[in-house]
């Protein structure tokens, strides 16, 4: 557990790309995609994200950081805990899967924490 916390803290401190921040989110939907990414969403859509079939966030699950993010996300879902998410804003914020939101434009996660 300490490794996960240290990894998440390091990711947040070392990342200069995150612009978005959303606290108090429920983990409503998690999709592990065959292209080695994880997408997830909450019941409310955070600012500066797009809606990719009910998912607002994406990250690469093949890296050490991605594995830690997935572990934290699954733990939050299983325990019913709310999360805070740091992310790089979507370049197609406000769109959905019918008019511009794709895996390539979904907000990229830079950190996740339990609330």
C-alpha positions in Angstrom: 0.0 0.0 0.0 2.9 2.4 0.8 4.3 1.8 -2.7 1.0 2.8 -4.3 0.8 6.0 -2.2 4.4 6.9 -2.9 3.8 6.3 -6.6 0.7 8.4 -6.7 2.4 11.3 -4.8 5.4 11.1 -7.1 3.1 11.2 -10.2 1.3 14.2 -9.0 4.4 16.1 -7.9 6.4 15.2 -11.0 3.6 16.0 -13.5 3.5 19.4 -15.1 0.8 18.5 -17.5 -2.2 18.1 -15.3 -4.7 20.9 -15.4 -7.9 19.2 -14.2 -8.8 18.3 -10.7 -12.0 16.7 -9.5 -12.7 15.6 -5.9 -15.5 13.5 -4.5 -16.1 11.3 -7.5 -17.7 7.9 -7.4 -16.0 5.2 -9.5 -19.1 4.3 -11.6 -17.7 2.5 -14.6 -14.3 0.9 -15.4 -13.4 -0.5 -18.8 -10.1 -2.4 -19.4 -9.6 -2.0 -23.1 -7.6 -4.5 -25.3 -5.4 -1.6 -26.5 -3.7 -1.6 -23.0 -5.6 1.3 -21.6 -8.1 1.7 -18.8 -11.0 4.1 -19.1 -13.4 5.1 -16.3 -16.2 7.4 -15.4 -18.2 8.7 -12.6 -21.9 9.6 -12.3 -21.1 13.3 -12.8 -18.9 14.6 -15.6 -16.0 16.6 -14.4 -15.0 19.9 -16.0 -12.8 19.9 -19.1 -13.5 16.3 -20.0 -15.4 14.6 -22.9 -17.8 11.7 -22.6 -16.4 8.6 -24.2 -19.4 6.2 -23.7 -19.7 7.2 -20.1 -16.0 7.3 -19.4 -14.2 10.6 -18.9 -10.6 9.4 -18.0 -8.0 7.2 -19.6 -4.5 5.9 -18.6 -2.0 3.3 -19.9 -2.3 0.1 -17.7 1.0 -1.4 -18.9 3.4 1.0 -17.0 4.2 0.7 -13.3 2.4 3.9 -12.7 -0.6 2.6 -14.7 -0.7 -0.6 -12.7 -0.7 1.4 -9.5 -3.5 3.6 -10.8 -5.6 0.6 -11.8 -5.0 -1.0 -8.4 -6.1 2.2 -6.6 -9.2 2.5 -8.9 -10.3 -1.1 -8.3 -9.9 -0.7 -4.6 -12.0 2.5 -4.6 -14.7 0.8 -6.6 -14.7 -2.3 -4.4 -14.8 -0.4 -1.2 -17.3 2.3 -2.4 -14.7 5.1 -1.6 -14.9 8.4 -3.4 -11.8 9.5 -5.3 -10.0 12.6 -6.3 -8.6 12.6 -9.8 -5.9 14.8 -11.4 -5.9 14.9 -15.2 -4.8 16.6 -18.4 -7.8 18.3 -19.9 -9.5 16.8 -22.9 -8.8 18.7 -26.1 -12.5 18.0 -27.1 -14.1 18.9 -23.7 -17.9 19.0 -23.8 -18.2 16.4 -26.7 -19.3 12.8 -26.5 -18.7 9.6 -28.6 -21.0 10.9 -31.3 -19.2 14.2 -32.0 -15.5 14.0 -31.2 -14.7 12.2 -27.9 -12.5 9.2 -28.6 -9.8 7.2 -26.7 -7.3 9.7 -28.1 -9.1 12.8 -26.7 -10.3 11.4 -23.4 -8.8 13.3 -20.3 -5.5 11.6 -19.3 -5.2 10.7 -15.6 -2.1 11.9 -13.8 -3.1 10.9 -10.3 -5.8 9.3 -8.2 -6.4 9.4 -4.4 -9.0 8.2 -2.0 -11.1 10.8 -0.3 
